[in-house]
Amino acid sequence: MVQRQLPKPAELFELMKFKKPQLDGRRRRLDAALTIDDLRTVAKRRTPAAAFDYTDGAAEGEISLARARQAFRDIEFHPGILRPAPDVDTSVEILGGSSALPFGIAPTGFTRLMQTEGEIAGASAAGAAGIPFTLSTLGTTSIEDVRAANPHGRNWFQLYVMRDREISYALARRAAAAGFDTLMFTVDTPVAGARLRDKRNGFSIPPQLSLKTVANAIPRPWWWWDFLTTPTLEFASLSSTGGTVGELLDAAMDPTISYDDLAVIRDLWPGKIVVKGVQNVADSVRLVDHGVDGIILSNHGGRQLDRAPVPFHLLPQVVREVGADATVMVDTGIMNGADIVAAMALGAKFTLIGRAYLYGLMAGGRQGVDRTIAILRDEIERTMKLLGVSTIAELEPGHVTQLRRLVPLAAPARRPAPSQP
């Protein structure tokens, strides 16, 4: 028989300790977000459909994005046992400088459309966290204002080669003058991808009002208040701002971009130069032969060519081919700190986050970006401790197995590199 007794009031009060309520609604939302997916849920609730879908969507059937995210889910970790790692060091050296974490913020366009703090929130949060921030050519904050928001941190600049080459050259010179230490030469956008969500939403810069837009905005008055009471949304580096996103990209980008353009920019830029948008081994080898400091395996977040190669799948082979001669980085599909740990274990020297950062921005401005970084930091540290490693350098391929769902019917033929110009 279980012995029972009436509880004493003092004992009841001891058990009934109520959590102090958080009266700050933004802080309450962000504290409740435990994962990047949680931040995405908050962002979707608080952002008009056109702006959210621009961030969340990808090209055509969005197959590339889905595959990239699935590739990170399809890994198996191999932890070591009896290897104490009570404290971990997440810092890395990347492109001639340090980063407190093995990831930085990727370049994103139209950022103030998602939330009015835009690139200022991203740059200042990155600076506070000790990680690099990358400003896009299609950014909505100027090079100089990003530098002012992150005066002591590492700022990188992402460059598109425009039809009018002098625009691109001038931007590179401005970024160098402002102390940006790395240039991200982007090669995967000769024309705009077919981003069908944007077309269906009639998404444009600046936003065009319609009955559908107004109806969608009614439950989100805070977004429209911010949008209407802050400086006009426009590209900080480009003068043309009217039209759909695809029209803007097609008007600005040049499908004739070539290695000759890379050579010009290489001579122009005084710092480190990396090429973003590399999607096969042969191109990786040729770029290293042309003297770039690094390459970023990326399919532009699945926003250009649908069914493009999965960057994370390419990583081990590219590292084997060029990892001793150039810095290999990876983006696309990262939604968890464990994804970053897996990439570092397979030889990446660094990773970049795009949507994960923007989900935080939409969920809560600068505080939301801080929350994104904090979530990923916690996941990285926890994964490292569970693997039994104390530093990023201790991660190695034996810690990870890539479990492939997509196996070619036959090995693809290696494309011969074009003859040297």
C-alpha positions as CSV (number, residue, x, y, z in Angstrom):
1,M,0.0,0.0,0.0
2,V,1.2,3.5,-0.8
3,Q,1.3,5.7,2.2
4,R,-0.5,9.0,1.5
5,Q,-0.7,12.3,3.4
6,L,-2.1,15.7,2.8
7,P,0.4,18.1,1.3
8,K,1.5,21.0,3.5
9,P,0.8,24.5,2.1
10,A,4.5,25.4,2.4
11,E,5.5,22.4,0.2
12,L,2.9,23.4,-2.4
13,F,4.2,26.9,-2.6
14,E,7.7,25.5,-3.0
15,L,6.6,23.5,-6.0
16,M,4.5,26.2,-7.6
17,K,7.1,28.6,-8.9
18,F,5.8,30.7,-11.8
19,K,8.0,31.9,-14.5
20,K,8.3,35.7,-14.7
21,P,6.2,36.8,-17.7
22,Q,8.1,38.3,-20.7
23,L,6.2,41.5,-21.5
24,D,8.3,42.3,-24.6
25,G,6.4,40.6,-27.4
26,R,9.4,40.5,-29.8
27,R,11.6,39.0,-27.1
28,R,8.9,36.5,-26.2
29,R,8.6,35.3,-29.8
30,L,12.3,35.0,-30.3
31,D,13.0,33.2,-27.0
32,A,10.3,30.6,-27.9
33,A,12.1,29.9,-31.3
34,L,14.4,27.0,-30.6
35,T,15.3,26.2,-34.3
36,I,15.7,28.1,-37.6
37,D,12.5,26.4,-38.6
38,D,10.8,28.0,-35.6
39,L,12.1,31.4,-36.8
40,R,10.8,30.7,-40.3
41,T,7.3,30.1,-38.8
42,V,7.4,33.4,-37.0
43,A,8.7,35.2,-40.1
44,K,5.9,33.8,-42.2
45,R,3.3,35.0,-39.7
46,R,4.7,38.5,-39.5
47,T,5.7,39.2,-43.2
48,P,3.5,39.8,-46.2
49,A,3.3,36.9,-48.6
50,A,5.3,38.6,-51.5
51,A,8.2,39.5,-49.3
52,F,8.2,36.2,-47.4
53,D,8.0,34.1,-50.6
54,Y,10.8,36.1,-52.2
55,T,13.0,34.9,-49.3
56,D,11.6,31.4,-48.9
57,G,11.1,30.5,-52.5
58,A,13.4,29.2,-55.2
59,A,13.4,28.6,-59.0
60,E,10.7,26.7,-60.9
61,G,9.7,23.5,-58.9
62,E,12.1,24.4,-56.1
63,I,13.7,21.0,-56.5
64,S,17.3,22.3,-56.0
65,L,16.5,23.8,-52.7
66,A,14.6,20.8,-51.4
67,R,17.5,18.5,-52.5
68,A,20.1,20.7,-50.8
69,R,18.2,20.7,-47.5
70,Q,17.6,16.9,-47.8
71,A,21.3,16.3,-48.4
72,F,22.1,17.7,-44.9
73,R,19.4,15.6,-43.3
74,D,20.8,12.6,-45.1
75,I,24.0,12.4,-43.0
76,E,25.1,10.0,-40.3
77,F,27.4,11.2,-37.6
78,H,30.1,9.0,-36.1
79,P,30.8,10.2,-32.5
80,G,33.9,9.2,-30.6
81,I,33.4,8.0,-27.0
82,L,35.4,8.7,-23.9
83,R,36.8,11.8,-25.5
84,P,35.9,14.6,-23.2
85,A,35.1,17.9,-24.8
86,P,33.6,20.0,-22.0
87,D,34.7,23.2,-23.8
88,V,34.8,23.7,-27.5
89,D,36.5,26.3,-29.7
90,T,34.3,27.2,-32.7
91,S,36.7,29.8,-34.2
92,V,38.3,29.4,-37.6
93,E,40.8,31.3,-39.8
94,I,39.3,32.2,-43.1
95,L,40.7,34.3,-46.0
96,G,43.4,36.0,-44.0
97,G,41.3,36.7,-40.9
98,S,39.5,35.2,-38.0
99,S,35.8,34.3,-37.5
100,A,34.4,33.3,-34.1
101,L,32.2,30.7,-35.8
102,P,32.6,28.6,-38.9
103,F,29.9,30.5,-40.8
104,G,29.2,34.0,-42.1
105,I,26.2,35.9,-43.5
106,A,25.7,35.4,-47.2
107,P,24.8,38.2,-49.6
108,T,21.1,38.8,-50.0
109,G,19.3,41.3,-52.2
110,F,16.3,43.6,-51.4
111,T,17.0,42.9,-47.7
112,R,15.1,46.0,-46.3
113,L,12.0,44.7,-48.0
114,M,11.9,41.7,-45.6
115,Q,12.3,43.9,-42.5
116,T,13.2,47.6,-42.5
117,E,16.4,47.2,-40.5
118,G,17.8,45.1,-43.4
119,E,21.6,45.0,-43.9
120,I,22.2,47.2,-40.9
121,A,20.8,44.5,-38.6
122,G,22.8,41.8,-40.4
123,A,26.1,43.7,-40.4
124,S,25.8,44.8,-36.8
125,A,24.8,41.4,-35.6
126,A,27.7,39.8,-37.5
127,G,30.1,42.3,-36.0
128,A,28.9,41.6,-32.5
129,A,29.2,37.8,-33.1
130,G,32.7,38.1,-34.6
131,I,31.7,36.7,-38.0
132,P,31.9,38.1,-41.6
133,F,29.0,39.9,-43.2
134,T,28.5,40.0,-47.0
135,L,26.8,42.9,-48.8
136,S,25.1,42.2,-52.1
137,T,25.3,44.3,-55.2
138,L,21.5,44.3,-55.0
139,G,21.6,45.4,-51.3
140,T,19.4,48.1,-50.0
141,T,22.1,49.7,-47.8
142,S,25.1,51.4,-49.1
143,I,28.7,50.1,-48.8
144,E,29.6,53.0,-46.6
145,D,26.6,52.5,-44.3
146,V,27.4,48.8,-43.8
147,R,30.9,49.8,-42.9
148,A,29.6,52.2,-40.4
149,A,27.3,49.6,-38.9
150,N,30.2,47.1,-38.6
151,P,33.2,49.3,-38.3
152,H,35.5,46.8,-36.6
153,G,34.2,43.6,-38.0
154,R,34.9,41.8,-41.3
155,N,32.8,43.0,-44.3
156,W,32.8,41.2,-47.6
157,F,31.3,42.4,-50.9
158,Q,29.4,40.3,-53.4
159,L,29.8,41.6,-57.0
160,Y,27.7,41.0,-60.1
161,V,29.2,41.8,-63.4
162,M,26.8,44.3,-65.1
163,R,26.2,45.0,-68.7
164,D,27.8,48.3,-68.0
165,R,31.1,47.1,-66.7
166,E,32.0,50.5,-65.2
167,I,29.2,50.1,-62.7
168,S,30.8,46.9,-61.4
169,Y,34.3,48.4,-61.4
170,A,33.1,51.4,-59.4
171,L,31.4,49.3,-56.8
172,A,34.5,47.2,-56.4
173,R,36.6,50.3,-55.9
174,R,34.1,51.7,-53.3
175,A,34.1,48.5,-51.3
176,A,37.9,48.4,-51.3
177,A,38.0,52.0,-50.2
178,A,35.6,51.2,-47.4
179,G,37.9,48.5,-46.0
180,F,36.0,45.4,-47.2
181,D,38.5,42.6,-47.2
182,T,37.0,40.0,-49.6
183,L,35.3,40.2,-52.9
184,M,32.7,37.5,-53.8
185,F,32.7,37.3,-57.7
186,T,29.3,35.7,-58.5
187,V,29.1,33.6,-61.7
188,D,25.8,31.8,-61.5
189,T,23.5,34.6,-62.6
190,P,24.0,35.4,-66.3
191,V,20.2,35.7,-66.4
192,A,17.4,35.5,-63.8
193,G,16.1,32.2,-62.8
194,A,12.3,31.5,-63.1
195,R,11.2,32.3,-59.5
196,L,7.5,31.4,-59.9
197,R,6.4,32.5,-56.5
198,D,7.5,36.0,-57.3
199,K,5.7,36.0,-60.6
200,R,2.5,34.7,-59.0
201,N,2.7,37.3,-56.3
202,G,3.5,40.1,-58.8
203,F,6.5,40.8,-56.7
204,S,8.3,44.0,-57.7
205,I,10.7,46.7,-56.4
206,P,9.2,48.9,-55.2
207,P,6.1,46.8,-54.1
208,Q,3.0,47.4,-56.1
209,L,-0.3,47.6,-54.3
210,S,-3.2,45.4,-55.4
211,L,-6.3,44.2,-53.8
212,K,-4.5,40.9,-53.0
213,T,-1.5,42.8,-51.5
214,V,-3.8,45.0,-49.4
215,A,-5.8,42.0,-48.2
216,N,-2.6,40.1,-47.2
217,A,-1.3,43.2,-45.4
218,I,-4.3,43.7,-43.2
219,P,-3.2,41.3,-40.5
220,R,0.4,42.7,-40.7
221,P,0.0,46.4,-40.0
222,W,3.4,46.5,-38.3
223,W,5.2,45.6,-41.5
224,W,3.5,48.3,-43.5
225,W,4.0,50.9,-40.8
226,D,7.8,50.2,-40.9
227,F,7.8,50.2,-44.7
228,L,5.9,53.5,-45.0
229,T,7.6,55.4,-42.2
230,T,11.3,54.6,-43.1
231,P,13.5,55.7,-46.0
232,T,12.3,54.7,-49.5
233,L,13.2,51.2,-50.4
234,E,15.7,51.3,-53.3
235,F,19.0,49.7,-54.3
236,A,21.8,51.4,-52.6
237,S,24.2,50.7,-55.5
238,L,22.0,50.8,-58.6
239,S,19.9,53.6,-60.0
240,S,17.2,51.5,-61.7
241,T,14.6,50.1,-59.2
242,G,11.4,49.7,-61.2
243,G,10.0,46.4,-62.4
244,T,9.8,42.7,-61.4
245,V,12.8,41.1,-59.8
246,G,13.4,39.0,-63.0
247,E,13.2,42.2,-65.2
248,L,15.7,44.0,-62.9
249,L,18.1,41.1,-63.0
250,D,17.9,40.6,-66.7
251,A,18.4,44.3,-67.3
252,A,21.5,44.4,-65.1
253,M,23.2,41.1,-65.6
254,D,25.3,40.1,-68.6
255,P,25.2,36.5,-70.1
256,T,28.6,37.2,-71.8
257,I,30.5,37.2,-68.5
258,S,33.8,35.3,-68.9
259,Y,37.2,34.6,-67.5
260,D,38.3,37.9,-69.0
261,D,36.0,39.7,-66.6
262,L,37.5,37.7,-63.7
263,A,41.0,38.7,-64.8
264,V,40.0,42.4,-64.8
265,I,38.4,42.2,-61.4
266,R,41.3,40.2,-60.0
267,D,43.7,43.0,-61.1
268,L,41.3,45.7,-59.7
269,W,40.7,44.2,-56.3
270,P,43.4,44.5,-53.7
271,G,42.1,41.9,-51.2
272,K,41.0,38.3,-51.3
273,I,38.8,37.2,-54.2
274,V,36.5,34.2,-54.2
275,V,34.2,32.9,-56.9
276,K,30.6,32.1,-55.8
277,G,28.4,29.8,-57.8
278,V,30.8,27.0,-58.6
279,Q,28.9,23.8,-59.4
280,N,31.4,21.2,-60.8
281,V,34.9,19.9,-60.2
282,A,36.4,21.0,-63.6
283,D,35.4,24.6,-63.0
284,S,36.9,24.5,-59.5
285,V,40.3,23.3,-60.9
286,R,40.3,25.9,-63.6
287,L,39.5,28.7,-61.2
288,V,42.3,27.8,-59.0
289,D,44.6,27.8,-62.0
290,H,43.4,31.4,-62.6
291,G,44.6,32.4,-59.1
292,V,41.5,32.9,-57.1
293,D,41.8,32.7,-53.3
294,G,38.7,30.6,-52.8
295,I,35.6,29.1,-54.3
296,I,32.1,28.8,-52.9
297,L,30.1,25.7,-53.9
298,S,26.7,27.1,-54.4
299,N,23.6,26.9,-56.6
300,H,22.4,30.3,-55.5
301,G,20.1,28.8,-52.9
302,G,18.3,26.9,-55.7
303,R,17.1,30.3,-57.1
304,Q,18.7,30.0,-60.6
305,L,18.9,26.6,-62.3
306,D,16.4,24.1,-60.9
307,R,17.8,20.6,-60.6
308,A,21.3,22.0,-60.2
309,P,24.0,20.0,-58.4
310,V,23.7,19.8,-54.6
311,P,26.7,21.8,-53.3
312,F,27.1,19.6,-50.2
313,H,27.3,16.5,-52.4
314,L,30.1,18.1,-54.5
315,L,32.1,19.1,-51.4
316,P,34.3,16.0,-50.8
317,Q,35.4,15.6,-54.4
318,V,36.2,19.3,-54.9
319,V,38.2,19.4,-51.6
320,R,40.2,16.4,-52.8
321,E,41.0,18.2,-56.1
322,V,41.7,21.8,-55.0
323,G,41.5,21.9,-51.2
324,A,45.2,22.2,-50.9
325,D,45.4,25.2,-53.2
326,A,42.3,27.2,-52.4
327,T,39.8,27.8,-49.7
328,V,36.7,25.8,-50.4
329,M,33.4,27.0,-48.9
330,V,29.8,25.9,-49.3
331,D,26.3,27.4,-49.0
332,T,22.7,26.4,-49.9
333,G,20.4,24.4,-47.6
334,I,22.0,25.1,-44.2
335,M,19.2,25.2,-41.6
336,N,21.0,23.7,-38.5
337,G,24.3,24.0,-36.8
338,A,24.8,20.3,-37.4
339,D,24.8,21.0,-41.1
340,I,27.7,23.4,-40.6
341,V,29.6,20.8,-38.6
342,A,29.1,18.2,-41.3
343,A,30.3,20.5,-44.0
344,M,33.5,21.4,-42.0
345,A,34.1,17.7,-41.3
346,L,34.0,17.0,-45.0
347,G,36.6,19.6,-45.8
348,A,34.9,23.0,-46.1
349,K,36.9,25.8,-44.6
350,F,33.8,27.9,-44.1
351,T,30.0,28.1,-44.7
352,L,27.5,30.8,-45.5
353,I,23.9,31.3,-44.4
354,G,21.3,33.2,-46.3
355,R,17.7,32.2,-45.6
356,A,18.4,31.3,-42.0
357,Y,19.6,34.9,-41.5
358,L,16.6,36.4,-43.3
359,Y,14.1,34.3,-41.3
360,G,15.6,35.8,-38.1
361,L,15.5,39.3,-39.6
362,M,11.8,38.9,-40.5
363,A,11.0,37.4,-37.2
364,G,12.6,40.2,-35.1
365,G,14.9,42.6,-36.8
366,R,18.4,42.9,-35.3
367,Q,17.3,40.8,-32.3
368,G,16.1,38.1,-34.7
369,V,19.4,38.0,-36.5
370,D,21.1,37.7,-33.1
371,R,18.7,34.8,-32.3
372,T,19.6,33.0,-35.6
373,I,23.3,33.2,-34.7
374,A,22.7,32.1,-31.2
375,I,20.7,29.1,-32.3
376,L,23.3,28.0,-34.8
377,R,26.1,28.5,-32.3
378,D,24.4,26.3,-29.7
379,E,23.8,23.6,-32.3
380,I,27.4,23.7,-33.4
381,E,28.8,23.5,-29.9
382,R,26.4,20.7,-28.9
383,T,27.1,18.7,-32.0
384,M,30.9,19.0,-31.5
385,K,30.7,18.0,-27.8
386,L,28.6,14.9,-28.8
387,L,31.1,14.0,-31.4
388,G,33.9,14.3,-28.9
389,V,35.8,17.1,-30.6
390,S,37.1,20.3,-29.0
391,T,38.0,22.4,-32.1
392,I,36.8,22.7,-35.7
393,A,40.2,21.5,-36.8
394,E,39.6,18.1,-35.1
395,L,36.6,17.5,-37.4
396,E,37.5,15.1,-40.2
397,P,35.7,13.0,-42.9
398,G,35.4,10.0,-40.6
399,H,32.9,11.9,-38.5
400,V,30.3,12.0,-41.3
401,T,28.8,9.7,-43.8
402,Q,26.7,11.2,-46.6
403,L,23.7,8.9,-47.2
404,R,22.7,9.5,-50.8
405,R,19.1,9.2,-52.1
406,L,20.0,10.2,-55.6
407,V,22.5,7.9,-57.3
408,P,23.3,8.4,-61.0
409,L,22.5,5.6,-63.3
410,A,26.0,6.0,-64.7
411,A,28.9,8.2,-63.6
412,P,28.7,11.5,-65.5
413,A,31.4,12.1,-68.0
414,R,34.0,14.6,-67.0
415,R,33.6,17.7,-69.2
416,P,36.9,18.8,-70.6
417,A,37.8,22.3,-69.6
418,P,37.7,24.8,-72.5
419,S,41.0,25.8,-73.9
420,Q,42.8,28.5,-72.1
421,P,42.1,32.0,-73.4
